[in-house]
Amino acid sequence: MDKGKKLAKALGKKLEENVILKELTTLKVGGVADFFYQAETIDELVKAVLACWKIGMPCFVLGNGSNIIVSDFGFPGLVIKNCTSNISLMPDKGQVIADSGVPLSLVIMKSASQELSGLEPLFFIPGTVGGAVYTNAGAHGVEIGSFVKSITALMPSEKIVRLNQNLMQFSYRNLRFKKIKSAKKPVILSVKLQLAHSKREDISQRLAQFKNWRQHHQPLGELSAGSIFKNPSGNFSTTLSEKEVNAQKTAGYLIEQAGGKKMRAGGAAVSKKHANFFINKGKANARDFRQLIEEVREKVRQQSGILLEEEIEYMGHW
């Protein structure tokens, strides 16, 4: 029995074949997944991952499709769309437990309804809770790792474990899981967050402030994957003055100083609004973005001597 048939036997009728991935990403590029499965519960998510591990098939757990560039050649294995959706609020403890597939923005809104605060700067990050924790997403000087009390995860040992924050080793856009060199990557199943209490009107005011900043500084409404490069020193973009932002030497600043806002490759272009956002102008493919990334990186290296490192993740066969 070949791997496809073994996978079908394990996952049943919900398993799909030859699914186009670009519509499942915020950048709208990418080829076809050999197999596709939508996991609506943690049990289904675990079942799908374990099935792949058992037969030696590559798998990729896909959240909201931001922060990734899918290859034009697609993904040679199973793509698992994480649609897990449970949220549990414990206002008296200031805690929220969310499945990894829950949109981060929904967690923030649900928390705000119970006057739980802290994550407002991250509201406009278009990812899931699991994706945000996996990348230690941050904005305006705030990282989600600071609020993680614990996670549950499926480990390469095939055991489900709970890990407290001190075992996660959060760092700038990174955590311990991403450093594991193995075909079996740990999969975040749920996250417990520790938040602070705040008045609902104060939370609403902060959300409005961050919304206004993003509307003026980032290309909302355009097709992008989010920030392409990490800030080289680990600093964060902030709402500070232009002089203070420049002093941080952010990736966006370095790209702009190197003339990057004029750069384009095929249908991929550097945003005129924020140089660390690359935009799909309508007919771009993944190859266009890969080419633009390399050309911008080299331009910055020549200008500043700094070699930028990607924040986005490449998915599939390149």
LINLINMO-V690641 format. One record per pair of residues at least 6 apart in sequence whose ideal C-beta (glycine too) atoms are under 8 Angstrom apart, sorted by sequence separation. I is the first residue (numbers start at 0). GAP is how many residues later the second one is. If there is no record, write none. Layout:
# LINLINMO-V690641
I,GAP
I,GAP
This chain:
# LINLINMO-V690641
21,6
38,6
50,6
51,6
52,6
61,6
88,6
89,6
110,6
130,6
136,6
137,6
153,6
154,6
168,6
179,6
213,6
230,6
237,6
254,6
262,6
263,6
270,6
299,6
300,6
7,7
21,7
36,7
51,7
88,7
89,7
124,7
135,7
136,7
152,7
167,7
168,7
237,7
245,7
262,7
269,7
270,7
299,7
300,7
0,8
6,8
21,8
38,8
87,8
110,8
111,8
126,8
135,8
151,8
152,8
167,8
176,8
236,8
244,8
261,8
269,8
270,8
299,8
20,9
21,9
38,9
86,9
87,9
97,9
135,9
151,9
166,9
167,9
176,9
260,9
268,9
269,9
279,9
19,10
20,10
48,10
86,10
87,10
121,10
126,10
151,10
152,10
237,10
259,10
260,10
267,10
268,10
296,10
19,11
20,11
36,11
47,11
85,11
86,11
95,11
107,11
132,11
150,11
151,11
176,11
236,11
260,11
267,11
277,11
296,11
19,12
20,12
48,12
85,12
86,12
106,12
107,12
124,12
131,12
132,12
149,12
150,12
235,12
267,12
268,12
295,12
3,13
18,13
85,13
149,13
234,13
236,13
266,13
267,13
17,14
18,14
84,14
95,14
107,14
108,14
124,14
149,14
234,14
235,14
260,14
266,14
277,14
17,15
59,15
83,15
86,15
95,15
103,15
107,15
121,15
123,15
132,15
148,15
149,15
232,15
234,15
236,15
254,15
259,15
266,15
277,15
17,16
18,16
44,16
83,16
84,16
85,16
121,16
148,16
232,16
266,16
267,16
16,17
18,17
57,17
59,17
61,17
83,17
84,17
121,17
147,17
150,17
230,17
231,17
263,17
265,17
266,17
292,17
16,18
57,18
58,18
59,18
61,18
81,18
82,18
83,18
103,18
104,18
120,18
132,18
230,18
265,18
266,18
15,19
16,19
57,19
58,19
59,19
60,19
61,19
62,19
81,19
86,19
103,19
104,19
120,19
230,19
231,19
255,19
265,19
14,20
15,20
56,20
57,20
58,20
59,20
61,20
86,20
95,20
104,20
120,20
121,20
144,20
147,20
230,20
254,20
267,20
14,21
15,21
56,21
58,21
60,21
88,21
103,21
104,21
120,21
229,21
254,21
265,21
266,21
267,21
14,22
34,22
88,22
93,22
106,22
121,22
147,22
228,22
231,22
251,22
252,22
265,22
269,22
13,23
86,23
90,23
102,23
103,23
118,23
144,23
227,23
251,23
264,23
267,23
268,23
13,24
90,24
102,24
103,24
117,24
145,24
152,24
155,24
226,24
250,24
251,24
264,24
267,24
289,24
51,25
88,25
90,25
102,25
103,25
118,25
144,25
226,25
250,25
251,25
265,25
10,26
51,26
101,26
102,26
155,26
212,26
228,26
249,26
264,26
269,26
50,27
88,27
100,27
101,27
103,27
142,27
264,27
6,28
99,28
100,28
103,28
118,28
155,28
263,28
289,28
99,29
100,29
117,29
142,29
155,29
159,29
262,29
3,30
13,30
47,30
98,30
99,30
144,30
155,30
208,30
264,30
3,31
48,31
97,31
98,31
99,31
154,31
47,32
153,32
262,32
99,33
103,33
152,33
153,33
262,33
135,34
137,34
152,34
44,35
135,35
137,35
152,35
153,35
10,36
135,36
136,36
151,36
152,36
259,36
262,36
9,37
10,37
44,37
62,37
135,37
150,37
151,37
23,38
25,38
26,38
62,38
134,38
135,38
150,38
151,38
257,38
25,39
29,39
30,39
44,39
63,39
134,39
135,39
150,39
259,39
10,40
24,40
25,40
28,40
29,40
30,40
33,40
103,40
134,40
150,40
258,40
259,40
9,41
20,41
23,41
24,41
26,41
28,41
29,41
30,41
32,41
33,41
36,41
38,41
133,41
149,41
150,41
254,41
257,41
26,42
29,42
30,42
31,42
32,42
33,42
34,42
35,42
36,42
37,42
38,42
41,42
132,42
149,42
257,42
24,43
26,43
28,43
30,43
31,43
33,43
34,43
35,43
36,43
37,43
38,43
39,43
40,43
133,43
134,43
147,43
148,43
6,44
9,44
24,44
29,44
30,44
32,44
33,44
34,44
36,44
38,44
39,44
41,44
133,44
147,44
148,44
254,44
257,44
258,44
5,45
6,45
24,45
32,45
35,45
37,45
38,45
39,45
147,45
148,45
254,45
257,45
32,46
81,46
146,46
147,46
253,46
256,46
257,46
146,47
223,47
228,47
256,47
5,48
6,48
21,48
81,48
146,48
227,48
5,49
20,49
221,49
226,49
227,49
253,49
6,50
226,50
227,50
253,50
225,51
2,52
218,52
253,52
2,53
20,53
217,53
218,53
223,53
224,53
254,53
2,54
20,54
94,54
133,54
218,54
223,54
253,54
23,55
44,55
132,55
217,55
218,55
221,55
223,55
44,56
216,56
217,56
222,56
223,56
23,57
41,57
172,57
216,57
221,57
222,57
248,57
250,57
20,58
129,58
132,58
171,58
218,58
221,58
65,59
129,59
171,59
217,59
18,60
65,60
66,60
218,60
65,61
129,61
38,62
63,62
128,62
171,62
63,63
170,63
62,64
63,64
66,64
224,64
62,65
65,65
227,65
62,67
63,67
62,68
66,68
227,68
228,68
60,69
139,70
6,71
138,71
139,73
118,74
231,74
118,76
231,76
117,77
231,77
116,78
117,78
229,78
115,79
116,79
228,79
229,79
115,80
116,80
228,80
229,80
115,81
116,81
228,81
229,81
110,82
114,82
115,82
227,82
228,82
114,83
119,83
227,83
110,84
114,84
122,84
226,84
227,84
114,85
116,85
120,85
225,85
226,85
106,86
116,86
119,86
123,86
225,86
99,87
112,87
119,87
122,87
123,87
224,87
99,88
111,88
114,88
122,88
99,89
116,89
120,89
98,90
99,90
119,90
123,90
98,91
99,91
111,91
97,92
111,92
96,93
97,93
96,94
123,94
96,95
97,95
111,95
140,95
95,96
96,96
123,96
139,96
94,97
95,97
138,97
139,97
140,97
94,98
137,98
138,98
139,98
94,99
95,99
107,99
126,99
139,99
25,100
93,100
94,100
125,100
93,101
124,101
93,102
93,103
49,104
85,104
48,105
52,105
83,105
83,106
90,106
45,108
49,108
44,109
45,114
57,125
60,126
55,127
52,131
48,138
172,138
45,141
44,142
45,143
44,144
41,147
41,148
68,156
67,157
66,158
65,159
66,159
65,160
66,160
134,176
27,195
26,196
25,197
26,197
25,198
26,198
25,199
24,200
25,200
71,213
71,214
70,215
71,215
69,216
68,217
68,220
68,221
74,240
75,240
74,241
75,241
73,242
74,242
68,243
70,243
72,243
73,243
66,244
67,244
68,244
70,244
72,244
66,245
67,245
68,245
69,245
70,245
72,245
66,246
67,246
68,246
69,246
70,246
67,247
70,247
28,251
27,252
26,253
28,255
30,255
59,255
28,256
29,256
59,256
26,257
28,257
28,259
28,260
26,262
29,285
30,285
29,286
20,295
